[in-house]
Amino acid sequence: MAKKEKYHVLTLGCEKNRVDSEIVMNQLMLNDMELTPDPNHADTLIINTCGFIQDAKNESIETILQAVERKRHGKLKKVVVMGCLSERYSSDLEKEIPEVDLYIGANKMDKVVKALGGEYKYELLGERYLTTPRHFAYLKISEGCDRPCAFCAIPLMRGKHQSKPIEHLVLEAEHLAAKGVKELILIAQESTYYGLDLYGKRELRHLIERLSDVAGIEWIRLMYAYPTQFPLEVLDVFHTSSKVCRYLDMPVQHISDTVLKSMRRGITSKATRSLVEIIRQRVSGIALRTTIIVGYPDEGEKEFAELTEFIRDVEFERLGVFTYSQEEDTTAYPLGDPVPQEVKEERKRVIMEIQREISMKKNAEVVGKTLKVLVDEQQGSDSICRSERDAPEIDNSVIVHSSRDFVPGEFYDVEIVDAEEYDLFAIPAGNGNQMKQRHEERRTINQENMFWV
């Protein structure tokens, strides 16, 4: 018998790419194609690329070149490139790296499967091969984006905004729940725009309400909420559904009116501050995550000072920083890239130092409280968990010592006994003073040895 070929899907970039890869993997399996978790054992390597910023493009190109080198030495039979980089630069890539067998663009999972000789089963809506731990999954509620942000190339790669029908998303959530998923993380390029193209109005609130009815789903987390024209009715679901995490990811990108106008964000500094205040007033205890861009062409020292002041004033619970990347064919491209990279990196360092202090302050406020956590994994005698205030892979962890009885994928109540800048330390709730004393002894020993396990 001929040896059965093995396939590996390598995903780069964002979680939206992850979802696309999971769909491809499931379709390959349904076509009796064998997947391997190890790219070194694959006969065909499918690379799902990212083309968002220069660093991501460099990573994608380097990965393609490595794969081609393996093919040249007979360690791979076929290399297939899909995703955003392929969508945006396919003609250039075909000229520069012709050894790749096939270039396919973004959001074209059916073409990938068909090109590999499989039949794409369109009727299997929402069925995926999960690459996350089985207790959480990303739910992509829409594709593309209609926003005109000057710095962003996503519409060039992903096209216009396309909402998925509510019924399809509910069905997908039911499939995920049947696999053991307990936390749904809603993702899109712009989640608050959801429904406008399909229903003529924003329907994010209705979607979340419908997803809340899915049996087995216990947490629903909202990511990528655009601040401009934010639909305030969405805030009601934080009160009407106990499943909605008191967490909101809302990238503001900047606060200077000069920069916001040039970025074409469609919002002012005053309106941004007001929105943050309204959200916190209407949803007490909510954890706000944002992302910031530093080094944009119109960001001088004055504008950067405004940004640092804003971050100190608002005190976001979670915050990430990107350095500006000049992208071809974007509205901002003609502005050039006048801010030196070393200045961008220094500004990023300053922002993250401010955020480190804010995070330490906010984490210290939680010490002594009891939190519900979801266990992600076990590391030795420690359980690595998250509260509803933390998305996986990008936010804080709650580390519970001596919790071998904690099962990954299950919820537990824990008492927070200590805090660091980006981690909380806890004991199982109800374990009393003896566990607290053991934690303090362990921390003292580790501090004396200049490390923390």
Secondary structure, 3 states (H helix, E strand, C coil): CCCCCEEEEEECCCHHHHHHHHHHHHHHHHCCCEECCCHHHCCEEEEEECCCCHHHHHHHHHHHHHHHHHHHCCCCCEEEEEEHHHHHHHHHHHHHCCCCCEECCCCCHHHHHHHCCCCCCCCCCCCCCCCCCCCEEEEECEECCCCCCCCCCHHHHHCCCEECCHHHHHHHHHHHHHCCCCEEEEECCCHHHCCHHHHCCCCHHHHHHHHHCCCCCCEEEECCCCCCCCCHHHHHHHHHCCCEEEEEECCCECCCHHHHHHHCCCCCHHHHHHHHHHHHHHCCCCEEEEEEEECCCCCCHHHHHHHHHHHHHHCCCEEEEEECCCCCCCCCHHHCCCCCHHHHHHHHHHHHHHHHHHHHHHHHCCCCCEEEEEEEEEECCEEEEEECCCCCCCCCEEEEECCCCCCCCCEEEEEEEEECCCEEEEEECCCHHHHHHHHHHHHHHHHHCCCCC
